[in-house]
Amino acid sequence: MVLQNRVDGREAGSCLVPEYARLANSAGYDPAMRVLIVGCGYVGLPLVAELARQGHQVWGLRRGWQAQADLNTIGGTPLAGDITKPETLDGLPRAYDWVVNCVSSSRGGPDEYRQVYVQGMQNLIEWLSVQPPGKFVYTSSTSVYGQADGSVVTEASPASPEAPTARVLVEAEQVLLAAVAQRQFPAVILRVAGIYGPGRGYWFKQFLKKEARIEGRGERIMNMIHRDDVVGAIIAALSQGRPGEIYNAVDDEPVSQVNYFRWLSETLRQPLPPFVSEDLDSSRRRGLTSKKVSNRRLKAELGYPFKYPTFREGYRAELERLQP
């Protein structure tokens, strides 16, 4: 049985089993799905690995064949295609129970973002609409919330960001929600906070290199989530998410910049980074925000139990991993 294999997986070092084992017992969870992951990067690859380990058939779509070895090693089947070039999708299998769009575009400006997120989303919907999946999950970003006053933000809060790239992400969400309304396309949106984990975490790496600086009085609120919990939240959305709904994927504790660095300083017994004056004009140009993003709907409706409820548990794990 697939569930038994997951339980036995604890002995093999799987860190995600307890959360997924509970989801496997929940209503509507089928342990043998055909799954397509679009974008096999920092989140997509471990997502492929976890789904394959659970017994699902998993395909990974990525530009070129550079990911073939990685996908084969973790139990996935590689597909070469580019969602910004719909002709490259012709001839690829398109019958899936679940599809996850977790493409990323960390480089470039609004034009590049629009090509990947908006045009890419339109192309993907057209391609899949011939034989729609049972569930489609898109990983958006909490950067679509432009609030800068430290207020609590829920899925019902306005998505009116200042940053041009974040405005493009709002456009991509609108394209997907229009498909939900017009075509009954079974899509769920996850707005994901700042991801950290193995090899990733900007402020964490800056602190370790002794290059971190605290801006102003360090009052800006940051929202985070560990990569393992992003994977868990995606699987929860696939199995339990309601089409047309938006869920914030963020941990339990938004934290101010100064308190984050204070915790690192105390934990590692190192000096607090120096304070520097805050350039408000520069902050506005960069679209920096300060808000407390709520994960209440994610936990209440999807029932996802976080492996790392706050940055403390997550970064302790990262510090242990970095020890020689």
N, C-alpha and C positions, 0 to 999 in steps of 0.2 A: 504494500500500500504506500502511496505517496506520503501520507501523513506520518506513517511509521518511519519512512526514510528521513523525514525532517527531524523527528525526535532523535533518531540515531545520529543525525548530523551534528548534535552537540559535541559528541566525542571527536568529531573531525575538526572542531574549532570554529564552528559557525557561531557568530555573535548575534544573529538576527532571528534565530529559531523561536524563542519564546513568544515574541509578538506575532509572528506569522502562524505559529501553531494555533493560537487562539483564533486568528482570523479564519483559519481553515475550517474551524468548527462552526462558524457563523453561517447564517442563512444566505443562500445564493452564491456560495463560494464553490466553484468547480475546480478540482485539483488537476485538470488536464485541458488547459487552454492552448490555442494557437495564438501566439503573441508576437507583435512586431514592435520593435523599439527603433524609433527614428532619432538618430543622433547618439552615437555610442562613444561618449566622452567620459568626463569625470563622474557623472551620475549614471549614464546609460550603460556603461560596461558592468559595474557592480549590480545594476538592475537586471541585466541579462543573466549574470551569474546566479543571482538569487532565484529568479524565476525558473531557470533551467534546473537548479538544484532541487526545486520543489516538484519537478516532474513535468513542467510545461514544455511545449515545443516553442522555441524562441528564435526569431530571426532578427538580425541587426542590420539596419540600413545606414550606410555611410558612404561618403564620396570616395571613389576609388577602392582599391583592394588593400589599402595599408592596414586595415583592421582585421583582415581575414585570420591571421594567426591568433590574435588576441581572442576573437570570438570563438574560434574552434576550440581553443584551450579551455574556455569557460563554459562550453556546452551550447553555444549559439551557432546559428547558421548565417554566414555573412551574405549580404546583398549589396551590390554596388549601385548607387543612385544618388541623385542630387535633387532635392525638392524644389530648388530654384530653377531647375531645368526639367520640365515635366516629361520631355521626350525620353529622358534616361529612366523613367519609371515604367515605360511601356514594356510589356513582356514579363514584368516581375509578378510573382504571386501576390494576390491582393485579398484573399479570403482569410480573415483573421477574426478571432473572438475579441481580442483586446489589442488596442494600438496606443502607444505612448509617444507623443512628440516632445522630446526633450533636447531639441537642437539648441545650440548656443552660438552666439556671435560676439566674442569678447573683443573683437577688433573692429575698427571702422566707426563711422558716424551714422546719422539717421538714414542715409541712403542705403548703406550696407545692411543696416538693421531691417529696413523695410523690405529689402529683397529677400532676406532669410526668413523673417518672421511673418510678414504680411503676405507677400507673394508666395512664399513657401507654404504658408498655411492654406491659401486658396488652391494651390496646385495639389496639395495633399488631400484636401476635402474632395476635389473633383476626381482624383484618382480612386479614392476609397468609396465614393458615392455609388459606383457601379455595384458594389457588394459591401454595404456598410458594416463595420464591426459592431459587436455587441456593446462595446464601451470604448471611448476614446478619451485619453487623459492628456492634457496639455500643461506643461510646467511653465507658467508665467513667472512674475516676480512681484514682490511687495514694493518694488520701486515705483509701481503704478500709483501708489498712494503718495501724494505730495505734501502731506501734513508736516509742518515743521514746528509745531507748538507743544510737542510732548504729549498730545492727547491720545486716548485709546482709539484704535482703529479697528473696525470690523469689516466684514465683507460688504456691508451696506454703506460704508463710508464712501465719499466721492473719490473717484480715481482721476485726479486732475494734476498730474505731475508737471514740474517745471522742466525737467531734463528732456531734451528732444528725443533721446533714445528711449526713454521711458514712455513718452507719448506714442512712439511706434508700437510698443508692447500693448498699449491700450487698443490701438487699431487692430492688432492681431487678435486680441480677445473679442473685439466687436465682430470681426469676420467669423469667428467660430460660433459666437452666440447667435449670429444671424442664421448660420447653418442649422443650429439647434431649432430655431423658431420656424424657419422656412422649409427645412428638409427633414425635420425630426432626427437630425444627426445626433447620436448619443454621446455628447461631449461633456466632460467635466474639466474645470479649470482649477489648477493648484497654483496659488500665488506664493512662491517660495522665497523665504528670507535669505540673508547672506549665508552662503554655504561654507562650512569649514570641515576639516577632516584631514586624513593623511595627505601631506604635501600641500595643503591649502589653508589659508587664513591670513589675510594681509597683515592685520595689526599684530597678530601672534608672531609672524615671521619678523616683522619690524622690531618687535620687542626683543626677540632672541638675538637680533643683530645689533641691538642697542641703538637703533635708528628711529625708534618711535618718538612721537611728539604728541602732547595733549593740547588740543586746540581750544583757545579761550580758557574757560573754567572746566572744560571737559563735560559739559552738561548734555551734549547731543546724545540722544538715545539710539542705541543700535539693536537690531533684531537679527537673530542668528538661528541656524539649524545645522546639526551634524549631517554629513552625507548619508550615514546609515539610516537616519530618520527620514531623509528625503526619499530614499528607496522604500522604506516602510510606509510612508504616507502615500506614495504612488500606488503601491499594491493595495492599500486600504481603499483608495479612491477607485481602483479598478473593480474591486469586489463589492464595495458598499456605496460608492458615490452616486448621487442622483444626477442624471443628465440635465444640463442647463444650470447646475449649481457651481458656485465658486467657494473654495476652501482656502484659508490661509495656512500655509505650511511653515510654522515657526515654533520655536520652543516656548517653554512656559515663562521665561524671564527676560524681557527686554532689559538692557543694562546701559547705563550711561558710560561714556568713554572713560571718564576718570575712575569709575568703580571697576570697570573691566581691568584697567591697568593696575589699579590698586590690588585687586585679587592676584593678578600675575606676579606683582612685586612681592607680595607677602608669601605666595606659594613657592616662588623660586628664590626668595630672600635676596632680591636685587633692588636697586634704587628705583623709585618711581620715575618715569620719563619726564623730561622737562616740559614746562608749560610754554606755549608760544601764542602770540596774539592771533586772534581769529580774523581772517579776512572775509567779512560778510559778503562783499561783492563776489569774491571768488567762490564762496560757498553756494551762492545763488546760481552762478554760472554752471557749477558742477551739479546742481540739482540736489544738494545734500538735504536730507530730511531729518526730522526728530519726532518719532512717534512710537507708540507702544502697540504693536500689532497683536491682536487677540487670536488665539488658536482654539477658542471655545467651540466653534462649530465643528472643526476637524475632530476634536476629541469626543464631542457629544454625538455627532451623527455618524462618523466613521468608526468610532470606538478605538482609535489608534493609541496604544500606550507607548510613550516615548522611551527609547533606550537611554537617551541622554536628555533628561527634562530641562536642564539648564546648561549654559556654557561651562559651568564648573565641572560637571561630570564629563562632558565631552572633551574639554581640554586636559583634564587629568589623564584621560585615556591617551591623548596625543602625547603628553609628556612622558608617560610610561613607555609608549611605543618608541620614543626618541632616545630613551636611555640605552647606553651601550650594553 
